[in-house]
């Protein structure tokens, strides 16, 4: 899917064809759409490929020949796991942002809330002509989504632990293991996102403007908060799982 958006008089609207100063959003693009991005828009082929690689980790890349910058960031995702227990699984997925002359392009394998919110006008201050600001607003939205999901994980963990105290069932144990795994995914992705953000802060190759400094600081604060929360919840959940493992072991020894 290819969509095109452009900001007119402080309002971002969908347009039929790409125009100078617009945002191009590609979600799970077909071969024809990928060819359009590469051949018609001139995007570096490797940038398109990397953005659609599910195993790609967060990083920043610059192609000097084409004067294009690729920012890969990991964003959080939540999905119901088909395991017969209706458990909720959190993971992270890559999102590619290409900054090039006249355009900003987002490329991803799946639809996600962060891009949807930007497209639906739920994020204030968007201007497709201001590519650095657009990138920072997207990064801020992603970091806020991490915080939302981390709080959800904490609540789920507390409720599941409460049920485990009453009756140690497979469903609850599997849910706890899933949450523990989710926090590992989050921790790894947040740390790589932080490294990428630090590279952006240096102002090379993405040009930073004085008016965006406060926004950049906000993104860094949110990322740091998410990393700290993730570490705290991981330690708590790990301790809880160790305690239940000891209880199970003691019960087996008694039997």
VENDA-V268375 format. One record per residue. N is the residue number from 1. RES is the residue in one letter. BURIAL is + if it has 9 or more other C-alpha atoms within 8 Angstrom, else -. Layout:
n,res,burial
N,RES,BURIAL
N,RES,BURIAL
//
This chain:
n,res,burial
1,X,+
2,X,+
3,X,+
4,X,+
5,X,+
6,X,+
7,X,+
8,X,-
9,X,-
10,X,-
11,X,-
12,X,+
13,X,+
14,X,-
15,X,+
16,X,-
17,X,-
18,X,+
19,X,-
20,X,-
21,X,+
22,X,+
23,X,+
24,X,+
25,X,+
26,X,+
27,X,+
28,X,+
29,X,+
30,X,-
31,X,-
32,X,-
33,X,+
34,X,+
35,X,+
36,X,+
37,X,+
38,X,+
39,X,-
40,X,-
41,X,-
42,X,-
43,X,+
44,X,+
45,X,-
46,X,-
47,X,+
48,X,+
49,X,-
50,X,+
51,X,+
52,X,+
53,X,+
54,X,-
55,X,-
56,X,+
57,X,+
58,X,+
59,X,+
60,X,+
61,X,-
62,X,+
63,X,+
64,X,-
65,X,-
66,X,-
67,X,+
68,X,+
69,X,+
70,X,+
71,X,+
72,X,+
73,X,+
74,X,+
75,X,+
76,X,+
77,X,+
78,X,+
79,X,-
80,X,-
81,X,-
82,X,-
83,X,-
84,X,-
85,X,-
86,X,-
87,X,+
88,X,+
89,X,+
90,X,+
91,X,+
92,X,+
93,X,+
94,X,+
95,X,+
96,X,+
97,X,+
98,X,+
99,X,+
100,X,+
101,X,-
102,X,-
103,X,+
104,X,+
105,X,+
106,X,+
107,X,+
108,X,+
109,X,+
110,X,-
111,X,-
112,X,-
113,X,-
114,X,+
115,X,+
116,X,+
117,X,+
118,X,+
119,X,+
120,X,-
121,X,+
122,X,-
123,X,-
124,X,-
125,X,-
126,X,+
127,X,+
128,X,+
129,X,+
130,X,-
131,X,+
132,X,+
133,X,+
134,X,+
135,X,+
136,X,+
137,X,+
138,X,+
139,X,+
140,X,+
141,X,+
142,X,+
143,X,+
144,X,+
145,X,+
146,X,+
147,X,+
148,X,-
149,X,+
150,X,+
151,X,-
152,X,-
153,X,+
154,X,+
155,X,-
156,X,-
157,X,+
158,X,-
159,X,-
160,X,+
161,X,+
162,X,-
163,X,+
164,X,+
165,X,-
166,X,-
167,X,-
168,X,+
169,X,-
170,X,-
171,X,-
172,X,+
173,X,+
174,X,+
175,X,+
176,X,+
177,X,-
178,X,+
179,X,+
180,X,+
181,X,-
182,X,+
183,X,+
184,X,+
185,X,+
186,X,+
187,X,+
188,X,-
189,X,+
190,X,+
191,X,+
192,X,+
193,X,+
194,X,+
195,X,+
196,X,+
197,X,+
198,X,-
199,X,+
200,X,+
201,X,+
202,X,-
203,X,+
204,X,-
205,X,-
206,X,-
207,X,-
208,X,+
209,X,-
210,X,-
211,X,-
212,X,+
213,X,+
214,X,-
215,X,+
216,X,+
217,X,-
218,X,+
219,X,+
220,X,+
221,X,-
222,X,+
223,X,+
224,X,+
225,X,+
226,X,+
227,X,+
228,X,-
229,X,+
230,X,+
231,X,+
232,X,-
233,X,+
234,X,+
235,X,-
236,X,-
237,X,+
238,X,+
239,X,-
240,X,+
241,X,+
242,X,-
243,X,-
244,X,-
245,X,-
246,X,-
247,X,-
248,X,-
249,X,-
250,X,-
251,X,-
252,X,-
253,X,-
254,X,-
255,X,-
//
